[in-house]
Amino acid sequence: MPRSSEPAATGVVVDLVVIGAGPAGLAAVNTAADLGLSCALLDAAALPGGQFYRQPATGLRAARPQALHHGWRVFAAHTARLEAHRAAGRVRQFAGHHVWSVSGGVGAWESHALGGADGTGGPGGGQAATVRARAVLCATGAHERQLPFPGWTLPGVVGAGGAQAMLKAGLVLPGRWVVVAGSGPLLLAVAGSLAEAGARVPVLVEAADYAGYARRPGTLGRNPGKLVEGAAQAARLLRHRVAVRTRSAVIAAHGTDRVEAVTVARVDRDWRPVPGTGRRVACDALAVGHGLLPQLELALELGCAVRALPDGSPALIVDAEQRTSVEGLWAAGESTGLGGAELALIEGELAAHSIAAALRRPVPVGADGRLRALGRRRERLREFADLMAERHRPGVGWADWLSPDTEICRCEEVTAGAVKEAVEELGAGDQRTVKLLTRAGMGWCQGRMCGSAVARLAGGNDPAGTRPLSCPVPMGVLAADDATDEQ
Ligand SMILES: Cc1cc2nc3c(=O)[nH]c(=O)nc-3n(C[C@H](O)[C@H](O)[C@H](O)COP(=O)(O)OP(=O)(O)OC[C@H]3O[C@@H](n4cnc5c(N)ncnc54)[C@H](O)[C@@H]3O)c2cc1C
């Protein structure tokens, strides 16, 4: 696998800048380079692959990096293509570069990033880089949705996707005896991977159920691959004797220095705990996540329009060619809706064709047929993604898991009681007002962890919050950027 990248640079000018080197970004940059565009690929992580193809850290010298992955052959093919394009000078790759802002407009965009001298510095690296491009593709993926409960801040409680990332990148387990909980199909992959890597997973706790999928036989019939994937996941859990409890939730974690047990309770259709059903389950780690939220900061700052997905989360609106509502800006992958790696790969490829056409590159012979076939696969997968989002939409009753002293915003230590007071007594009706009254979401993570919970407690959906900078930026970098603009 290619592991090198260029150092931070300013003054690079290309046809297309792709932000994000996950499945969507990789498919897009390789296709665009195949079509003759000069490209730059910027990613905050040290190695390409995004979440699904997350690679073991270089220093670990993993002998079989593919051991924890499915679909590695597709990734290997993409990285080989990327390497060939890099060698031929068609793609400039900047790993460890967090894009904090995109400015400009159609035909003349500037992506401002922070990177390290060796290309692996990430946000802490502090070296500014600006890449100029005629078109931008936003392939920034998603992050996890967390719904707090008593004890969720104890050491040993980690995000479900975070546990997967620890395993894939660091080859470490969050514990030896790990309960997996929350909602959504990602939990199946997480529980299976943890068990396969040697953890004991006594139970997978899912707040929704899988029976609901059967109510859409048409959608299932049009996505046989998803049924096969689901069956394979179920077989893996069975093999490792992972019990699955649906319509249940972890409503509390217990321990002093670290989590030692959790309370698992049955929940009703709205995710309200059924009285008297709570049972303690011993564990030394809890991997918990309630779905994913598209990562939208850069696109929202540029004014891109969003839609609400069936689970209440905001995603970028794109047309059939992956164009956002802002001219010259395309999006692909989970920033346009949560649908998995296969959908992200398709969207990346479609977007690249659209960008090449917009930049007046000739259409290759036979491309029309492939694009039509990709478009049809995208529609089928999106239909499945919508079903998935609808089935795992957080129920309003999750708020009943909270006690008044449960921390909702862990950066600013704002409790559920304080948020409740802001909503019920001070009349706050949205996340922003709660933030102004309580400081929830004003800390280091800027509401990425608590934003969904606060918005839902205020009676809304997941917020499409705008942030002028997508990550903390040193003042010196901002000042230098201003000075460059004035020249
Ligand atoms: C923590 C986590 C773990 C997951 N694990 C799995 C799994 O094991 N199996 C599975 O089927 N699905 C998993 N998923 C779902 C997974 O996100 C997708 O199915 C798939 O990877 C989506 O591809 P993508 O290209 O849209 O985004 P991603 O794969 O998320 O890639 C997005 C890329 O954009 C980069 N990025 C984001 N913002 C910036 C910025 N401002 N500047 C520079 N770079 C940026 C990120 O570093 C990342 O590499 C996981 C999701 C999460 C959040």
The ligand as an ORCA input file, in Angstrom:
! r2SCAN-3c Opt
* xyz 0 1
  C     -15.901      5.846     13.229
  C     -16.555      5.134     12.062
  C     -16.245      3.803     11.792
  C     -16.845      3.137     10.729
  N     -16.552      1.824     10.509
  C     -17.191      1.160      9.518
  C     -16.977     -0.229      9.310
  O     -16.182     -0.839      9.987
  N     -17.700     -0.862      8.349
  C     -18.596     -0.185      7.566
  O     -19.241     -0.796      6.700
  N     -18.804      1.133      7.730
  C     -18.132      1.820      8.678
  N     -18.382      3.131      8.870
  C     -19.257      3.804      7.910
  C     -18.332      4.418      6.837
  O     -18.211      5.771      7.179
  C     -18.785      4.351      5.413
  O     -19.531      3.312      5.021
  C     -17.733      4.709      4.355
  O     -16.430      4.706      4.839
  C     -18.100      6.064      3.805
  O     -17.159      6.486      2.880
  P     -16.916      8.050      2.647
  O     -15.855      8.126      1.604
  O     -18.186      8.748      2.408
  O     -16.385      8.623      4.031
  P     -15.205      8.198      5.005
  O     -14.768      6.827      4.808
  O     -15.670      8.620      6.359
  O     -14.025      9.163      4.556
  C     -14.056     10.542      4.793
  C     -12.639     11.061      4.814
  O     -12.687     12.481      4.842
  C     -11.669     12.963      5.688
  N     -12.078     14.289      6.152
  C     -13.223     14.660      6.760
  N     -13.236     15.991      6.989
  C     -12.061     16.459      6.502
  C     -11.475     17.757      6.433
  N     -12.105     18.839      6.890
  N     -10.225     17.879      5.888
  C      -9.567     16.783      5.401
  N     -10.081     15.538      5.433
  C     -11.320     15.395      5.975
  C     -11.557     11.927      6.802
  O     -10.272     11.927      7.375
  C     -11.854     10.623      6.040
  O     -10.669      9.976      5.649
  C     -17.779      3.820      9.915
  C     -18.085      5.159     10.187
  C     -17.477      5.815     11.245
  C     -17.828      7.260     11.508
*
